[in-house]
C-alpha cells in the first residue's frame, strides 16, 4: 500500500521511474532495519490512515505525504538530532524534484515538529503531529504493544536509565495543556491518551 502511495505522489514531480523506485527502496530499507520495532513501515501506515481521515482539512496534502515518508528516515536512539537529520534528507530529495522552496521549508518544519509535538500556528503541522501521536490514544492493548516495542528499540539501555528517561518523556506529554492540538484528534484520543500515559508511568515506578 505505502509503495503505491509513494509512487503516485512522485508521479506528480518526476517521470523517472528508476529514480522513484530507488527512492522507495531506500525508504523501505531504512524503515525495515532490524532495530526498528515501532518506528517502521507499520507506523507510517498508521500515520497515513489517521491523516487520510482529515485529508480535506490539510492544505498541502503532497507535502504532508512527503513528511510522512521522511519524518523517521533517520532513527538512532543514541542520537538527539534524528528529526533534524531526517528533515535534511527530505530537503535533499525534494530539491531534486524541483519542488518550491516554501514547500520544502514546510516539509522540514513538519518533520522537526515531531520532536516536541508542540502547538504550531500552521494547521498542517498540528494535524501531522497529532496524527503522529495517535498511538497514545489507542486502546490499552495496542498502547501496551507500542510502548513495549519502543522499549525494544532502546534495548541497549538498562532499566534504571531507560525508565527515568521514559518517565520524563511521558510527563512531557501528560503535562501539556492538551496533547492533541486539533479538535478532531483531541475529541478522538485525548482522554484515552492521558489514561494510557499515566498507566505506563505507574508501571515504570513499580
N, C-alpha and C positions, 0 to 999 in steps of 0.2 A: 504493500500500500504506500509506504513512505517513498519508495523509489519512484513510483508513477507520479506522485505529487511533486517530487523534486524535478523530474524530467519535464513535466508540464510547466512548472514555474520557470525553468531555464529556457524553455522554448520561446518565451517572450523576449529573450535577450541574446540568444545565440542559436545558430543553426548548426553549430559544430557538435555533432552527436558524440564524437570521440571525446571531446573535451567535457561534455556533460556527463558521459559515462565515467570518466576519470574522476570528476568531482564527487559523483555519488559514491564511487568505490572508496574514495578517501574518507568520506563521512561515515560510510558503513564500517570501514576498518577501525576508525577511531572509536566509534561507539560500541564496537563488538570486542574490545580488548577484555581479557580475562579478569582484570581487576575492577571492571565496571559491573556492579551488581544492581545499582539503581540508575545511575546516570548513563543509560544505554538507549537503544532504539525504542524499547518499550516506553521509556519516559517521554521520548519525542512523540510517540503515537498518542499517549495520554494527553500531552500538551496540545497536540493538533485537534483532538476531539473537543477539548474544552474551548479552544479558540473558535472552532467551527460553529459552536452554539451561538456565538455573538459576532459572527463574521460581518453582518450588516452594520455593526457599530464601529468596526475598525476602519479607520480612514485609509490606511495604506496596507492592504492585505498582503501584497507581494513582499514588502519589507518585513512584515511580521513573520512571514514564512521563512525568509532568509535568516532572520534572527533565531527562529526555531531550530533550523538545521545547524546553526553555528554557535549557539549560546553556550553549549557544553563541549565544544570541539576540543578545547584543552581542559583536561581534568586530571590534576595531580594533587593528591591530598597533602603532599609535602610542601606545596607552594601556596602562596597567598594572592597570586595575581592571575588566577585562571580566567576570570571574566575579562580582564584587560587583554590577555593574550588571545583569547577567543575572539574578542572584538577586532583585534588587529588582523587576525586570519580572515574574518568576514570582510573587513575593509579591502584587504588584498584581492580577494576573489571578486567582490562587487566592482572593484576598479577595472578588472579585466573584462567585465561585462558591460562597461561603459555606462554604468548607472549614475544618475545625477548625484552630485556631491552631497546635496542636502538629504537625499535618501540614504546615502551611505552613512552619513552622520547619525541619522535617526536609528539605523540598524545598530550602529555601535553603541548608542545611548541605551537602546533596549537591552542589549546584551549586558552591558555594565550595570544596569539597574537590577539585574538578577542577583547581584552581590548582596545588597542590603534590603531590597524589596521595599524601599521607602516610596511614599507618595510622590507623584510627579505632576507637573502642570500639563503634561501630554497624556491624553486619554489612551492612546495606543500603548504607551509604556505601562500604564496602570492595568489595562486589560491583560497584557502579556505577563507581567509579574504576578498578577492574581492567578492566571491560568497555571503558571509555573508552580504556584503554591497549592494548587487544588488538592494535591495528595493529602495535605494536612487535614482536610475536612471530610475525608472519606470514612467509611465505616471502620470500626476498630480493627477488624481482621486485616483489611487492606493496609491500614496505617501501620499495624504491627509488622507486616511483611516489609513495608517501606523502611522503617527505622532499623530493622534487622539487616536489611541489605546495605544501608548506609554504614552500619557498624562493620560489615564485612569489608567495605571499601577502606575503612580505617583500621584494618586488622593488625597493622604494624604497631599500633599504639596500645599500651597496656590499659586495662580498665580504669585505673585511677587517673590516668591522663585523659583518656577519651571521655569518660563520664563528666569530668569537670568542664571540658570544652563544649560538650554536647549540651549540658545544662545551661551554659551561658548562651548558646545559640537559641535554645528553646525559650529562655527568658526574654531574649531579644524580640521574638515574635509575640509572646503572650503579653508583654508589657506595651506593645504598640496600642495606640488608641483604638485602632481596628487592624486586623491582619490583612483583610481584603479591602481594597480601596474603591472598588466599583460595586454598585448596588446588586448587580447580577451575581457576582461571586460572593459578596457579603451575605446575601439572603440564602444562598445555597450552601455555604460552607462554614461561616464564621463560628456559630455555636459549637458545632461538632469539632472544629479545629481546636478551639480552646480547651475542650474536654480532653481531646487526644493528647495535646501538648502537656497538660497538667498530669495526665495519667502516666505519660512517659517520664516526666520529671520525678514523679513519686517512685516509679520503678527504679530509676537511676540512683535514688537516695537509699534504697534498701541495701 
